[in-house]
Amino acid sequence: CSHKGGVGKTTSTACFADLLSKRGYHVLVIDTDSQGNLSKRFGYPPQQHYEKTLTQLVDDILSDEPHPMTDFICPTQNKGIDIIPCDDRYAEGVKHLLSAVMLGINAYKLIIHELSTNYDFILFDTKPAVDDDVKQVMLATQWVMIPTDAADDSIDGARNTLKFLKAIRRGNPDLSVAGVFFNAVNTRTSVAHDYVPQIREAWGPLMLTPII
């Protein structure tokens, strides 16, 4: 998650899923961004509309007779990785999801509760925002990872995300930061030489050691 776009959230989610699957874990990735970039990476271009998407799953969860959530899981070309894809229709699906919050229903929590016995890891890719939709993801999950590059806007995006997360923790005390990590950094630039040590000093143990 990050408030800033273009810092590598989708790429990182795909890479984490791939690395985990290569270690023998069974992974489910859930695309919550209506741009559908993660879905496209795993073989489900958002320009095509599918019967099995997060939009359809949310609508089904809120229906009077919901189907098993496994009905909405799609296989990928990567062994050990399944996906619940997303497309541009999810903008409407979010309205339904947030309306359900008024009834005390967090669809993401229900998804995790029902599917967690089938998977070792469930990874969410969020849109570049800190809004009510991302809030529902954070209220349902255990860990947040925040990518950033060595630039003012990206650092501000990570900082806003951490501030948002701190507020969300009141409703989900189990939520923790798995780490903030530098992504797509050109270590040969003067900007990187200035920023990397400054941010490491400011955020201390929150910063992961590797620089991508």
C-alpha positions in Angstrom: 0.0 0.0 0.0 1.0 3.6 -0.6 -0.7 6.9 -1.1 1.6 7.5 -4.0 1.2 5.9 -7.4 4.0 4.6 -9.5 6.2 3.3 -6.6 5.9 -0.4 -7.4 3.0 -1.7 -5.4 1.7 -3.9 -8.1 5.1 -5.1 -9.2 6.0 -5.9 -5.6 2.8 -7.7 -5.0 3.4 -9.9 -8.0 7.0 -10.5 -7.1 6.2 -11.4 -3.5 3.5 -13.9 -4.7 6.0 -15.4 -7.1 8.8 -15.7 -4.5 6.4 -17.3 -1.9 5.1 -19.8 -4.4 8.6 -20.8 -5.4 9.2 -21.6 -1.7 6.3 -24.0 -1.8 3.5 -21.7 -0.4 0.0 -21.5 -1.8 -0.8 -17.9 -2.5 -4.0 -16.0 -3.3 -3.6 -12.5 -4.7 -6.5 -10.0 -4.6 -6.6 -7.0 -7.0 -8.5 -4.1 -5.3 -7.5 -1.5 -7.9 -10.0 -1.0 -10.7 -7.1 -0.3 -13.1 -6.5 -4.1 -13.0 -2.8 -4.0 -13.5 -2.1 -6.9 -11.2 -4.9 -8.9 -12.9 -3.2 -8.2 -16.2 0.1 -9.5 -15.0 -1.4 -12.8 -14.1 -3.3 -13.2 -17.3 -6.6 -11.4 -16.8 -6.5 -8.1 -18.8 -9.0 -5.7 -17.3 -10.2 -4.6 -20.8 -12.0 -8.0 -20.9 -14.9 -8.5 -18.5 -15.0 -11.8 -16.6 -17.7 -13.5 -14.6 -15.2 -14.1 -11.7 -14.0 -10.8 -10.4 -13.8 -9.0 -7.1 -16.9 -7.0 -8.2 -18.9 -10.1 -8.6 -17.6 -11.6 -5.4 -18.6 -8.5 -3.4 -22.0 -8.4 -4.9 -22.5 -12.1 -4.1 -21.3 -11.7 -0.5 -24.0 -9.1 0.0 -26.7 -11.1 -1.7 -29.3 -13.1 0.2 -27.9 -16.5 -0.9 -24.1 -16.1 -1.4 -22.2 -18.8 -3.2 -18.9 -20.4 -1.9 -16.2 -17.8 -2.4 -14.0 -20.4 -4.0 -16.3 -20.0 -7.0 -14.7 -16.6 -7.7 -11.1 -17.7 -7.6 -9.2 -17.9 -10.9 -6.1 -19.9 -11.6 -2.9 -18.3 -13.0 -0.1 -19.5 -15.1 2.1 -19.4 -12.0 2.1 -22.7 -10.1 0.8 -22.1 -6.5 -0.8 -18.7 -7.2 -4.5 -18.0 -7.7 -6.1 -14.6 -8.1 -9.4 -12.8 -7.6 -9.1 -10.3 -10.5 -10.4 -6.8 -10.8 -11.6 -4.5 -13.6 -13.1 -1.1 -14.2 -16.5 -2.2 -12.9 -15.1 -2.3 -9.4 -15.7 1.4 -9.0 -19.4 0.5 -8.7 -18.5 -2.6 -6.5 -16.8 -0.3 -4.0 -20.0 1.6 -3.5 -21.7 -1.6 -2.5 -18.8 -2.6 -0.3 -18.9 0.7 1.6 -22.7 0.6 1.9 -22.3 -2.8 3.7 -20.0 -1.1 6.2 -23.0 0.7 7.6 -24.3 -2.7 8.5 -21.1 -3.7 10.1 -20.0 -5.9 7.2 -16.4 -5.8 6.0 -16.3 -7.9 2.8 -12.5 -8.3 2.9 -12.7 -9.8 6.4 -15.2 -12.3 5.2 -13.1 -13.2 2.2 -10.0 -13.8 4.4 -12.0 -15.7 7.0 -13.5 -18.1 4.4 -10.4 -18.6 2.2 -7.5 -18.5 4.7 -7.7 -22.2 5.3 -7.0 -22.7 1.6 -3.9 -20.5 1.4 -0.7 -19.8 3.2 -0.7 -16.2 2.2 -3.4 -13.8 0.9 -1.9 -10.7 -0.7 -3.9 -7.5 -1.5 -2.7 -5.0 -4.1 -4.3 -1.6 -3.3 -4.9 1.5 -5.4 -2.7 4.6 -4.8 -4.9 6.1 -2.1 -5.6 6.3 1.6 -9.4 6.3 1.5 -12.4 4.3 2.8 -11.8 1.4 0.4 -8.1 1.0 1.4 -9.3 1.4 5.0 -11.5 -1.7 4.7 -8.5 -3.6 3.4 -6.3 -2.5 6.3 -9.1 -3.3 8.8 -9.1 -6.9 7.5 -5.3 -7.6 7.2 -2.4 -8.3 9.5 0.5 -6.6 7.6 1.2 -3.7 5.4 4.3 -3.3 3.2 5.1 0.1 1.8 7.3 0.7 -1.3 8.9 4.0 -1.9 11.6 5.5 -4.2 14.1 8.1 -3.4 11.9 11.2 -4.2 10.0 13.8 -2.2 6.6 12.7 -3.5 7.1 9.1 -2.8 8.4 9.7 0.7 5.4 11.9 1.4 3.2 9.1 0.1 4.8 6.6 2.5 4.6 9.0 5.4 0.9 9.6 4.7 0.3 5.8 4.5 2.0 5.3 7.9 -0.1 8.1 9.4 -3.3 6.5 8.0 -2.3 3.1 9.2 -1.7 4.4 12.8 -5.3 5.7 12.8 -6.7 2.4 11.4 -4.9 0.4 14.1 -7.6 1.7 16.6 -10.0 -0.6 14.7 -7.5 -3.3 14.0 -4.9 -3.6 16.7 -3.4 -6.6 15.0 -2.3 -4.5 12.0 1.5 -4.0 11.8 4.0 -2.6 9.3 6.0 -5.5 7.8 8.4 -2.9 6.4 9.0 0.1 4.2 11.4 -0.6 1.4 13.2 1.3 -1.4 12.1 0.3 -4.8 13.4 1.4 -8.3 16.2 3.4 -6.8 19.2 4.5 -8.9 21.9 4.4 -6.2 24.3 6.3 -8.4 22.3 9.5 -8.2 23.0 12.3 -5.7 19.4 12.3 -4.7 19.6 8.6 -3.7 22.8 9.3 -1.8 21.0 12.1 0.2 17.7 10.4 0.7 18.5 6.8 1.5 20.5 7.5 4.7 18.1 10.3 5.8 15.1 8.1 5.6 16.8 5.1 7.2 17.7 7.3 10.1 14.2 8.8 10.4 12.3 5.5 10.2 14.8 3.2 11.8 13.5 -0.4 12.2 10.6 0.2 9.8 13.0 0.3 6.9 13.9 -3.0 5.3 17.6 -3.5 4.4 17.4 -4.4 0.7 17.3 -1.6 -1.9 15.7 -2.6 -5.2 
